[in-house]
């Protein structure tokens, strides 16, 4: 059983009184408890060690520290010697644990297998949540997923057992909810192969989304690199009340900071308003912090977290956290790089969208704004749940509104779906009657999985291309993300507002002032939602869905069939040949927003996440080509014919032609999926040249031996034409902080030179020279 490392002299467990490290075990479920004395080798940090590191850094810096700094610097590999400069230096860190969801775990485990290492060096888990498609209902959809994905689930289960990784079976729930219920704790540093890993900040941890190659580094016991983050402070005052929910805080902040305003920074919430937010509400805020590009988000340890720890069977952790509380809150007088003030007493319910999560509107204004912009007012589907908003409190508040409607004989006018975040939440809301109320009002309870939030939705009520509106309590609403329909206008808001819109069936409904009409013809107004923060009768763990790795695993066989179309063992990428990259073709010059959904679509493509060659057939098929404003239609400069982006890339590779992608601002925002970096490398790409990058994607590109480069002058983007040839010079003297030069050869014979910046450090340059970070790891073994 995986467990937590807590060094406290007062905990005298079976390891003996002289031991310096103890582990307080996580409670996976009532059926999966182990003795508190169970020791898990490999954990690298403890509260006592973290305190020691913080003290060393505090003496060196001679200033008060933010909470973010305490946790991050408390996990430094070398606190005495590490250069620390927010926003500039790279830190070498020792995270406590790794978590992987099944779509990204496939490639992460394939890379770990390629490393040749026998076991993971830190506690790690795999969570099966991404491969379950929503069709008709939870039970049927889960069974269908088990049948369709049997090969992948078997690979992940056996690989987990062989290499010492915990395995959460399909149906257990969404990775971030499972982490919150079992693994997150105040002060933890956890990395996860999903961009919404910051959810764990709701329990006071620094939880960061990464690509699979980063996870492999940590699982291999190698110090993990992170650019020293800046810290944005969000000071909360006042108190939440009425229709306003924790989700409205991050919706408001997203409107202020935009989708790239948090890049390179940790968002740290503080102030007297924090105590009015539940622990799961804090998790909601941290979860959606991924949409502003933040490295992660975090809240200070308080009584709400302590209560949640106790309710989830981790009272011992709460007791130890109390002893080290000074390390789990910011120092008085600490300085932030930027401060945002939000008065919760004045905050109004918000709804963001469509097509981007930072387009913020007060709910009271969305009807008028939608009408003005020609957005469909009719709400076709309301969807609540997901990793962002599927807590017991969320479900209770939504059910309180549904109950009011049922008492008046009213059911939802829109379709309505409910996604429980975990088996524990599903079982508890079923026991306490919430699930029945939500079903009776017209809702369909889906499987404990990501489902429609990530495009795993077999939607059939509208045709592709048909303009329509959906309202969700999810975190992300990029074009076509939820249902593969680019004409769907998706809005994100709180579960309470989603429920109200589903009842009314229109965006023009303001639940704070407007009335609904019962079947009797009587008008009635919804009272503000209410709901218990945590279940008074405790959580029902539901079915046991956890598989612990065996003590002896050398006999466990991990099979990958050469004929499989779902899984494929990896071949090493080629090393750099020591020369500059000359006369590369422009595969595509991307116009506007280009998220990881545009680069490597999810939805039906999730089935190929373990097969690099097959999933490469979706490379950039959602990106807009500036030449013709079309998607997946680029000119093959060798034949003069137009074709799909991956087809042209394959043609270039087959003919020995290297290529580049040219992009706009915040390229690669969104998911942590490293397939968006693996695919261009696999198909012959050498460089991605853009105005700016999202953090995770830039790192993923470096890990796979590609060159993520930015225009020193962003306007130089305009100089590049689709039929240009681009050469990159300066690689023979490639060094940190030293720009590279691109020579652009136009078809008319003219040439232009532009300067390209990069953020490579010395270690990362070695990745490039070796062909990938994994290649470099093997060189050093």
N, C-alpha and C positions, 0 to 999 in steps of 0.2 A: 504494500500500500504506500503510495507516494505520501510525503509528509513535509512539514515545515521545519525549518531549522531555527531554533530559538535557543540562544545561549543565555542561560540564567542560572546563577549558582543556587537559587532556591529550589529549582526543579531537580530533584534527586531521582532520576529515573534508573532504569536497569543498567545503564552504561557505567554506573559507578560514580562515587562522589568526586573523584579526581578528574572526570571527563570535562573537556572544555566546550563541547558542543552537544546539544540535545535537539531532538526533533519533536515538535508537537504535531501529531498526525492530523491530516485533513479527514473530515468525515464525508466519505463519498455517498453513502446512503446507510440506512439503518442495517442493511444486510451486508455492508462492506466495511464495517469498522474493524480496526486492528488495535492491538494494545498500544498504549501511549509510549511504550518503551521501544517500539519498532524503530530501528535506525536505518536511515536511507543514505548509503554512501554517495558522495559526489557533490553534496551541497557546498557552496563556496562562501556563504556569508551567514552572519548571525547578528542579532541586535548588538551584542557586545563588540563584535568586530566592526560593525557599522559605526558604533559610537566612537571607537578608537580611531577609525579613519576620519570621521567628522572632526574630531579634536585635532588631528594632525593638520587637516586642511584649514581649519579655523585659525590655528596659530600661524600658518603660512600666509593666509590672505588678510588676517587682522581686520576682519569686518563681520557684521552680522550676515547670516546665510538665509536664503529662502528655503522653503521646504523642499522644493525641487532640487536645489543644490545639495541639501543634506543627504537626500536619498541617492542621487547620482554620484556625488563625490564619496559617499559612504560605501560605494561599490567599486571604487577605483582599484585597479590591480596594483598600482604603486602610488599611494597617496602622498608619499614624501617627495617623490621625484617627478610626478606628472605635471606637465605644464598646463595651466588652467587659465583660459581666456575665453569668456563667453562669446560665442559666435565665430571663433577663429580656430582654436586648437582642436585636435582630435583626442578624445579620451579613450583609454583602454580600460574596459570595465569587465566585471565578473557578475553577470546576472545570476539570480537564484534558480531560475527554471525556465523551461521552454514549453510553449503550447502550440499545437498545429491543428488546423482544420483539415478535413479529409481531401479537399480539392488541392490545397497547397502541400499537404503532407506527402502526397505521392511523389512529387518531384524532390521534396526535402529528403525523404527516406532513400530515394534512388541516388541522390548525391551522397548521403551518408554511407550507403552501401559501397559506393565508388571510392570512398575515402579509405576503405580497408580496416577501419577501426572496429574492435569487437563489441563495444558497449558505449552507450552515451555516458558522458561524464557528469551531467547534471540531471536532476529530475525533469522528465519530459513526458508529455501526453499528446495523444492524437484524439480528435473529436469528430465524429461522423455527423455532419450537419448540412453540408452543401449539396449533396447529390440526391436529395429527396424532392421530387417535383410535386407541386400542389395541383391536384386534379379534382378529386371529389370529396376527400375528407381524410383525417389523420390516419385511421387504422388501415384503410385501403391503400392510401398513398405510400405509407411506410412499407407495407408488404410488397408492393410493386417495386419500390426502390431496392429492397433487399434482393429481389430476384434479378433485376436488371444490372445491379452493381455488384453482384456476388464475387466476381473476379477481383475487383478493386478492394472490396471490404476484406476478402481473404488475404490479399497481399498486405494490406495495412495491419491486419490483426497478427499475421505471422511475423512481419517485419518488426512490429512493436514488441512481440514476445522475444524474438531473437536478439534484439539490440537493447532490451531493458526499458522499453517505453510503455507507459500506461495507455490503455485503449478504451475509449468510450464508444460503445456500439451505436449504430443508427437507432434513433428514437430517444437517445439520452438527452438531447437538447442542443442548443446553440453554444458553441465554444465559450463565448464571453459570459453567458449566464452560468455555465458550469464552473468557470474560473472564479466568478464572484462567490458562488455558493461553497466552493471547496478549496481554492488555491490562493486567491488574493488575500493579502493582509497588509496592515499599515507598515510601510517601509520596504515592502518587497520590490525587487527589480525583476520583472518578468518580460520576456520577449515572446511575441506570438506571430505566426505567419498569417496574419490577417490585419487589415488596417484599423479595425475597430477594437483591437487589443486594449487601447486606453480606457475601455470600460472599467478596468480594475482600479482606475484612479478614484472611483467612488468609494473604495475601501482604503484609500490613502497610500496606494502603491504607485510606483512609476512603471507603467506597463506600456510597452512600445511595440508597434506593428513593424514587422521586418519582412524581407524576402527569405525564401528557403535557404539560400546560401549563408545568410547571417545565422540562421538557426543551426545550421551544420557546424559553423564555427564554435558556437556556444556548446552544442552537444559534444563536440570534440575536445572541449576543455581549453580552447584557445581564447585569450582575451578578446572581447568584442569591441569594435571601434564605433564611436559615435562622435560626431562633431559637437563640441561643447555647446549645449543649447543656451540660447537666451531665455529669459523668463518674462512672460507677460502676466502681470497681476490683474485679476478681475476682482474688484472689491465689491462685495455684496452687502447692502444695507436693507433694512425693512424686513417684511415678512410675506411669504406667499399666502394667498388666500383666494377663495372663490374659484373662478374658472381658470386662474393662472396656475401653471404647473411647472415643475423643473425643466421640462422640454422647452418652455418659452424662454428660459434663460439662454440656452445655447442657440435657439433660433434668433434671438436678439443679437447675441454676440457674433453669430455668423454674418448677420446683416452689417455689423460694424467692421469686422475684420476682413470679410470676403473669403473666397476659397483659397487664397494664398497668403492672407495676412498673418497666419500663425506659423508659416514655414520657418524651420530652424529654431523654433521656440517651444518651451513647455508653458502651457497656460495653467497658472496657479490661482485657484479661487481662495478667497480669504475674506475676512470681515464678519461683522455680527450677523449678517443675513444667512450665513452658512448653516447655523443651527436650526433654521426653519425648514431645511431640506432633509428628506429621508436619505438613508444610505443608498438605496436603489435609485432614488432621484438624482443623487450625485453621480452615480454610474451612468445614468442616461446622458447627463451633461458631458461627462468625459468621453463617452462613446462617440457622440456626434462631433466632438472636437476634431476628429479626423477630417471633417469636411472643411475646416479652415486651414488645413495643412500643418497643424501643430504636431510636433514630435510626440507629445502626449499631453494629457491634462491631469490635474491632481487636486484633491481636497485635503485639508489638514485633519488629523485624527480627532474625533470628538465622540460624544455619547451616542450619537446615532449609529456610528460604526460599531461601537462596543455592543450596542443592543443587537445589531445584525449578526455580529460574530457569535453572540450567545445563542441566538435563535437558530443558527446554522451549525450548532454543535462545537463551537470553537471558543469556549469560555476561557480556556487556558491561554490562548493567544491574546485575548483581550486583556487578561490580567498582566501578561508580560508587557504588552504594549503600553499599559498604564505606567509601568515602571520606567519605560524609556520614552515617555510622552514628549519630553523636551526635544528629542530627535525627530519627532513626527509632526511638528508644527513649525511654522516659520519663526525666525528670531525677530524680536522687536527691533524695528529700525532697519530691517533688510530693504535692499533697493531692487526695484524691478526695472526692466528695460522699457516698459510701457505699462501704463495703468488705465484700466477701463472701470468706470463706476456704473453699477446697476442697482437701482432702488427697487427692490422686489415689491414694495407696497404700491408702487406706481406702474409696475410692469403689467401690460395687457396681454391676453392670449394672442399668439402669433401663428402664422402659416407661411411657409416659404416655398417658392417655386413660381412657375414651372421650369423644368429643365436644368435647374441649378439650385443647390441648397442654400445659397447665400442671398437670394432675392426675397427679402423679408417684408411681410405685410402684417399689420394688425388684422385680426380676424374680422373686426368691425368694418374694415375697408375692402376686404378681398372681393366682395360681390361687385362693387362699383369698379374696382381695378380690372377685374376679369371682363366685365361688360365693355369697358373702354378699349381693352386690348384684343377683344374678339376671342377670348378663351372660353371654352364651353362652360356654361354655368351648371348644367346638370351633372351631378355626381353619379357616375356609373357604379363605382365600387369604393367602399371604405374598408381599409385593411388595418387592423391593429395587431400589436405584438412585435416580433423581430427582436434582435439582440439589444435594440435601443430601448424599447418600451414594452417589456413583457413581465414585469414584476407583479407580485401579489397586489401591491398598491395600485398599479396601473389597471389591472384587471378588475379590481374592486371598484375603482372610480368609474370605469366604463360601464360596469354592471349596474351601478347606482342610477345611471341615466337610462339604461335599457329598462330597468325595473319601473321607473316613472312612466315610460312610454307604454309598457305592458299594462300597467294599472289603468291607463286610459284606452286600452284596446288597440294601441298603435304599434305597428311593426315598421322595420326599415323600408324606406322607399328605394334605396340603393342596395346592391349586393353588399354583403358584410362578411368579412373573414376574420378569424382570430387565430394567431400563431403563438402558442405557449413557448416560453423561452427554454424550458427544461422539463424533463419528466417530473421533477419535484413540483414545479409550478402547475403543470397539467393535473397531477394527482390532487394537489391541494385545492385548486379552484373547482375541480369536479366534486370533491368532498364537501366543500363549503357552499356549493350551489351557484357559484358565479358562472360556471360553464353552461349550466342549464338556462339561466336567465339570458345569457348572450345568444344561445341557440334558439330559445323561444322567440326572441325579438327578430329572428331571421338570419342569425349568423351561422357560419360553418366553421367548426373548430378543425384546424389543419394539424399536420404533424408537428412534433417538437423539432423544428428545423428552420433553416433560413427561408426556404420557399420563395414567395413572390419578391421579397426584398432584394434577392440577387438574380431575379429573372427565372427562377425555377417555378414557373406558373404556366400551366396549360390553359391559357385564357381563351374562351370561345364566344364571349358575348359581343365582341366587336371584331370587325375585319381589320387586317393590317392596313394601315393608311387611313383608317377612319378616325377623325378627330374626336377626342373624348377626354373627360376629366376623371382622375382617380385621386383619392385623398388617403394618405397613409401615415402611420406613426413611425415610419422607418427613418433612416438617416440620410439617404442618398436618392436623388431623383434625376439622374442624368437621362438624356434622350434615350428612349427605348430600353432603359435598364430593367424595368420591372416585367414587361410583357413583350419585348422585342418589337413594339409598335412605335415608330418614331413620331406618330401623331398623337400619342397619349400624353396629355398634360398632367404630370404627376406633382402633387403638392405634399410636403411633409409638415406634420403638426403633432400635437399631443393625442394620445388615445381618446381623451375626453372630447376633443373637438372633432376627431374623426367620427366618433359615435354620434355626435350631434348632427354632423353633415349627412351621415348615412340615414339617420331618421328623417331629416328634412328633404334630402335628395337634391340639394342645391347649394352652391357656394354663396348665394345671396342671403343665406340664413345666418343671423347673428344670435347665438344662443343666450347672450347676456340681455338682449332686449326684445327679441322676436318671439312669436307664439307659434306653436304647432297646432294642427287641427286634428282632433280625434275622429274616429269613424262616426261617432255620434253627432259630429258637427260642432262639438264644444271646443273652444280655444283653450289651450293651456300652455304655460311657460315652464320650461325645465328649471328646476332648482339646481344650484351649483353642485358639481359632483362631490361625493364623499367616499372614503374608503380607508380601511385599516392599513397602517403602514406594514404590519407583519401579522400573520395569522395568530389569533389568540390561543388556538389549540395546537400551535406548532406546525411545522411543515410535514406533509405526508411525502415520504421519499419516493413512493411509487415503485415501479419495477427496478430491479437491480440490473444496471446496464454497463457495469464497469468490469474490465478484464485486467487483472494485475499481471505484470510479466513474471514468469516463473523464475525461481532462484537459479536453476540450472537450465540454460537455454541453448547450449551448443548443438543439441540435436534437432532444434527447431529448423525446419526447411522453409526457405522463402523462394517461391517459384515465380519466374516471369517467363511466360511462353514466348518464343521468338515469333510466333504467328499471331500474337495478341494485337488487337487494334486499340486496346485501352492502356496497355503498359509497355514500356520500352526501356531497356537498360541504356544508360548514357555512355556515349563515347566522348573522350576528351576533346575539347576545342583545340584548334591549331595554335601554336605559339606565335608570337610576333616575330617576323623575319628579320628584324633589325633595320628595316628601311622605312622611309617616309611612305605615306599612303598616297598614291598618285592616280589621277584620272578616274576617280570614282564617279559613278553615275548617281543622279538624284532619283531614288526610287519614287518618292512622293514629297512634294512640298505641301505640308498640312496647313489648312486654313482654320484659324480659330481654335476653340476648345478641343483638346485631344486628351481624354482620360484613358486610364488603363482599360476601361470598357471599350473605347474606340480602338485601342491597340490590340487587345486580346479579349474578345467578347466572352461573356459568361453564358448563362442560359443553357441551350442545348450543347454548347461546346465544352461544358464542364466534364462531360464523359471522357474527354481526351486529355485531361490534365496530367495523366501519367504517361502520355505518349507524345514526345516532343515533335516528332515529324508530323503526326496527324493534326495536333492542335496548331501547328504552324500554318495550317490552311486557313486560319482566321486572322492572320497578321494584318492589322490596320484596315480591315474591311469596313470599319465604321468611321474612319477618318475622312474628312472632306478634302478633296484634291483642289488646290487653289486654281489649277489650270482650267478646270471645267465645272467646278462646284458640284462634282459628282462623288459618290462614295464607291469605293472598290472599282475604280476605273482609272487606270494610269497608262501612259504611253510607254511601250517597250521601245527604248531608244535604239535598239539593235535591229528591230524588224519594222518599226514604224507603226505597228498595230497596237490597239488598246486591249488591255486585259485586266484581270483581277490583280490586286496588289501582291498577294502571295504567289500567284502564277508568274508574274513578271520577275519577282525576286528569285524564284527557283530558276528561271531561264538565265538570269544574270549569273547565278552561282554555277550553273552547269557550264556556262561559257567562260568561267574564270574572271568575271567582272565584279569587283567590289562595289558597294553602293552605300549611300548615306540617306538619312531621313532629315528633312528640315522642318522645324516646328515653331510654334508660337509660344505664348506665355504659359507658365505652370504646366508644362508638358508632363504627362504621366500622373496627373492628380487622381485620387481615388484609391482603388484597391491596392493591396500590397503584392498582388500576383506577380511573381517573378517571370511568369511565362511571357509577359510583355517585354522582358529583356532577353530571355532565352530564345524566343522565336526569331527576332532580327539577327541574332548571332548565328543561329542554326542555318538561316537562309542566306548568309553571306554578307550581312551588314557589318560595317566597321565603325561608323560614327553616327551619333544623333546630335544634330546641331540646332539649337533652339534659342529663344529669348530667355527662358528660365525654366527650371525643373521643379517638380515636386520632390520632396526629400527621399522617400522610399524608392521611387523609380530611379532616381539618379544613382543611388547606391547599388541597386540591382543591376544596372547597366555596367557599372564598374566591376562588380563581382563576376560578370560573364565575359570580361575581356573586351567590352566595347568602350568607345570614347564618348562620354557625355560632355558636350562642349556648348558653351554659351557665347553668343555674339557680344564682344566687348562694347560695341555700339549696336543696340537692339534694332536700329533702323537698317542695319546691313542685311537683315532678313529680306528686305525688298530687293536687294541686288541679285538674289539667286533666282534663276529661271529653271523651269522643269527640264530643259534639255542641256543644262550645263554639265561640265565635268569639273569635279572638285578635287584638289590635291591638298593634303595636310602636311605641312613641313614643321620641323622642330622636334620630331619624335626621338631623334638620335641623342638629343640633349634634354629629353623630357624631365622636368623637375618641378617640385611643388612651387606654386606661385608664378611660374614662368609661362606666359601665354604661348599658344601655338599660332601658326599662320595658315590661313586657307587661301589658296590661289584659285580663283573661279575663272574657268575658261568658257566663254560664251560660244554659241554655235557660229556667230559671225566672225570669230577669230580674235575678238578682243578679250582682254584679261583684266581682272580686278583682284586686289588682295584685301583681306579683312583679318582682323585680330580675333582670336578665339580664346576665351578664358576657360579654366577648369578648376576643380576643387580637389584634385588628386593629391594625396600625401605620399610619402616614400613607400609605405607598405602597399598602397593601392596601385602605384606605378609598377610594383613587382607583380601584382595580379595581371596587369595589362601585358607585361612582357612574357609571363608564363602562359598566357592565353585565357586564364580565368583564376579566380581565387581558389577553386578546388584544385586546379593544377598546381598552384603554388603550395598549397597545403601538402600535397603528395610529394613535392620536391623536398620539403623540409622534414619529412618523416625519416 
